[in-house]
């Protein structure tokens, strides 16, 4: 059986299982299946009840339950077969995704869960290849894993090591990232890198806000202004009402404080 026919058959089996579940569990009264989540929950519950004996409370259900188990077995076999045929998508995306801050096996497991979700919900009438549909689900599950496990923003070891590096970072209000996960031209191809990069500016702002008043004013006046060109220490000192030397001292103190904060976020 070709892959296209396999998906069509699996879809037919799902519909039959749902119909039998509605009849056996509700007596024909259709429950709310208006969302993907409700549909899958009812499908899985029906499969479980088919083997638990829940539907066998009535003797007249025995023939239907026997047939339900047959089509459930066929559906499970097809589901497993299709997921194995497309397992290469999981490994390809995990390798492309990068796993410096995540365990590789955890990423594979989460990606495979996304693949199974795609197999369970794919409809041949979508008009798209299954590989494209599955890729979307796998990326979603991988991104969710990063969000759940990233309690702090992790900065690569090559960054935040000295005031000069922080100066360059503050100049654009974003930490520059070394490519520790390989060449990634498009951040959407690497959800973890995208998540870290989009959250770093906010974290950096929080660190600056925690500085002492004098230090914070110097950093914000020099690096957070609307001007594209960074003003000189002398001009910043004039705006803050202090000397150029005092401005330099406060900036250095602030950068050293920020360095410690960023370094602690990596531990």
C-alpha positions in Angstrom: 0.0 0.0 0.0 1.4 3.4 -1.1 1.9 6.2 1.5 -1.0 8.2 0.0 -3.3 5.2 0.2 -2.1 4.4 3.7 -3.0 7.9 4.9 -6.4 7.7 3.2 -7.0 4.3 4.9 -5.9 5.6 8.3 -8.3 8.6 7.9 -11.1 6.2 7.1 -10.3 4.1 10.1 -10.2 7.1 12.4 -13.7 8.1 11.2 -15.1 4.6 11.8 -13.6 4.5 15.3 -15.1 7.9 16.1 -18.5 6.8 14.8 -18.5 3.6 16.8 -17.3 5.4 19.9 -20.2 7.9 19.6 -22.7 5.0 19.3 -21.2 2.9 22.1 -20.5 5.7 24.5 -23.3 8.2 24.0 -26.0 6.1 22.2 -25.7 8.2 19.1 -25.6 11.6 20.6 -22.6 13.3 19.0 -20.2 15.0 21.6 -18.5 18.3 20.9 -15.7 17.5 18.5 -15.2 21.0 17.1 -11.5 21.2 17.9 -8.5 19.1 17.0 -7.8 18.5 20.7 -11.4 17.3 21.4 -11.3 15.0 18.4 -8.1 13.4 19.4 -9.1 13.0 23.0 -12.3 11.2 22.0 -10.4 9.0 19.5 -7.9 7.9 22.1 -10.6 7.4 24.8 -12.5 5.2 22.3 -9.5 3.1 21.6 -8.8 2.7 25.4 -12.4 1.8 26.1 -12.4 -0.8 23.3 -9.8 -2.8 25.2 -10.8 -2.0 28.8 -14.2 -3.8 28.7 -16.0 -0.5 29.3 -18.2 -1.1 26.2 -18.9 -4.8 27.1 -21.3 -3.9 29.9 -24.1 -4.6 27.5 -24.1 -8.0 25.8 -25.5 -6.6 22.5 -22.3 -4.6 22.1 -19.9 -7.6 21.9 -20.0 -7.8 18.1 -19.4 -4.1 17.7 -16.6 -4.1 20.2 -15.0 -7.0 18.4 -15.1 -5.1 15.1 -13.9 -1.9 16.9 -10.8 -3.8 18.2 -10.1 -5.0 14.7 -10.1 -1.6 13.1 -8.2 -0.1 16.1 -5.5 -2.8 15.6 -5.3 -1.9 11.9 -5.1 1.8 12.7 -2.4 1.3 15.3 -0.4 -0.8 12.8 -0.7 1.9 10.1 0.1 4.7 12.5 3.3 2.9 13.6 4.3 2.0 10.0 3.8 5.6 8.8 5.7 7.1 11.7 8.7 4.8 11.0 8.6 5.7 7.3 8.9 9.4 8.2 11.3 9.1 11.1 14.0 10.7 9.0 12.2 14.1 9.3 12.7 13.9 13.1 16.4 13.4 12.9 16.9 15.9 10.1 15.1 18.7 12.1 16.8 17.8 15.4 20.2 18.1 13.7 19.3 21.3 12.0 17.7 22.6 15.2 20.8 22.4 17.3 21.0 20.9 20.8 23.8 22.7 22.7 21.5 23.5 25.6 19.2 20.4 25.3 19.8 16.7 25.6 19.7 15.2 22.1 17.5 12.3 23.1 15.0 14.6 24.7 14.8 16.6 21.4 14.3 13.4 19.4 11.6 12.2 21.8 9.8 15.5 21.6 10.2 15.7 17.8 8.8 12.2 17.5 5.7 13.2 19.6 5.2 16.0 17.1 5.5 13.5 14.2 2.8 11.2 15.8 0.6 14.2 16.3 0.9 14.9 12.5 0.1 11.3 11.6 -2.9 11.4 13.9 -4.4 14.6 12.4 -3.3 14.5 8.7 -6.1 14.8 6.2 -5.4 13.8 2.6 -7.7 16.6 1.5 -5.4 19.2 2.9 -3.6 19.3 -0.5 -0.1 19.5 1.0 2.6 16.8 1.3 2.7 15.1 4.6 6.3 16.0 5.1 5.5 19.7 5.0 2.6 19.2 7.4 4.7 17.1 9.8 7.5 19.6 9.8 5.2 22.3 11.2 4.1 20.1 14.0 7.6 18.9 14.9 9.0 22.4 15.0 6.1 23.4 17.3 6.9 20.6 19.7 10.6 21.4 19.7 9.9 25.1 20.3 7.6 24.2 23.2 10.4 22.1 24.8 12.8 25.0 24.7 10.2 27.4 26.3 9.5 24.9 29.1 13.2 24.3 29.9 14.6 27.8 29.4 14.1 29.5 32.7 16.9 31.9 32.1 18.4 33.4 28.9 21.6 31.6 28.2 24.4 33.7 26.8 27.2 31.9 24.9 30.5 31.8 26.7 32.2 34.0 24.1 29.9 36.9 25.0 29.8 39.2 28.0 33.3 38.5 29.0 34.6 42.1 29.1 33.4 45.7 29.1 34.4 46.2 25.5 32.2 43.3 24.4 29.3 44.7 26.4 29.8 48.1 24.8 29.3 46.6 21.4 26.3 44.7 22.6 24.7 47.7 24.2 25.3 49.8 21.1 22.6 47.8 19.3 20.6 46.9 22.4 21.1 43.2 21.7 23.7 40.7 22.5 25.6 39.4 19.5 25.5 35.6 19.3 28.4 33.4 18.2 27.2 30.5 16.1 27.7 27.8 18.6 25.0 25.6 16.9 26.4 25.6 13.4 25.5 27.8 10.4 21.9 28.9 10.6 20.9 31.4 7.9 17.3 31.6 9.0 16.4 31.8 12.7 13.1 30.1 12.0 15.2 27.0 11.2 16.6 27.0 14.8 13.7 27.7 17.3 16.0 27.6 20.3 18.4 30.3 18.9 15.4 32.3 17.9 13.8 32.1 21.3 17.1 33.1 23.1 17.7 36.0 20.7 14.3 37.5 20.9 14.3 37.4 24.7 17.8 38.7 25.3 17.0 42.4 24.7 14.4 42.3 27.4 16.7 40.6 29.8 19.4 43.1 29.1 17.0 45.9 29.8 16.2 44.4 33.2 19.9 44.2 34.0 20.4 47.9 33.1 17.3 48.9 35.2 18.9 47.2 38.2 22.0 49.4 38.1 22.5 52.3 40.5 21.0 55.6 39.3 24.2 57.2 38.2 25.4 54.1 36.3 21.9 53.5 34.7 21.7 57.1 33.5 25.1 56.9 31.8 24.3 53.6 30.1 20.9 54.7 28.9 22.0 58.1 27.8 24.9 56.7 25.8 23.6 53.4 24.4 19.8 53.6 24.6 19.2 56.9 22.8 17.5 57.3 19.5 20.7 58.6 17.8 22.3 56.1 15.5 25.7 57.3 16.5 26.9 56.7 20.0 27.6 60.1 21.8 31.0 60.7 23.2 31.7 60.5 26.9 32.1 64.3 27.0 28.6 64.9 25.6 27.1 62.3 27.9 28.8 64.0 30.8 27.4 67.3 29.8 23.8 65.9 29.6 24.2 64.3 33.0 26.0 67.3 34.6 29.3 65.5 35.4 32.8 65.5 34.1 34.1 63.3 31.3 36.3 61.4 33.7 33.5 60.7 36.1 31.3 59.6 33.2 34.0 57.1 32.1 34.3 55.8 35.7 30.5 55.3 36.0 30.4 53.6 32.6 33.2 51.2 33.6 31.5 50.3 36.9 28.2 49.7 35.1 29.8 47.5 32.5 31.6 45.4 35.1 28.3 45.0 37.0 26.5 43.9 33.8 29.2 41.4 33.1 28.7 39.7 36.4 24.9 39.6 35.9 25.2 38.1 32.4 27.8 35.6 33.6 25.6 34.5 36.4 22.7 33.8 34.0 24.8 31.2 32.3 25.2 29.1 35.4 
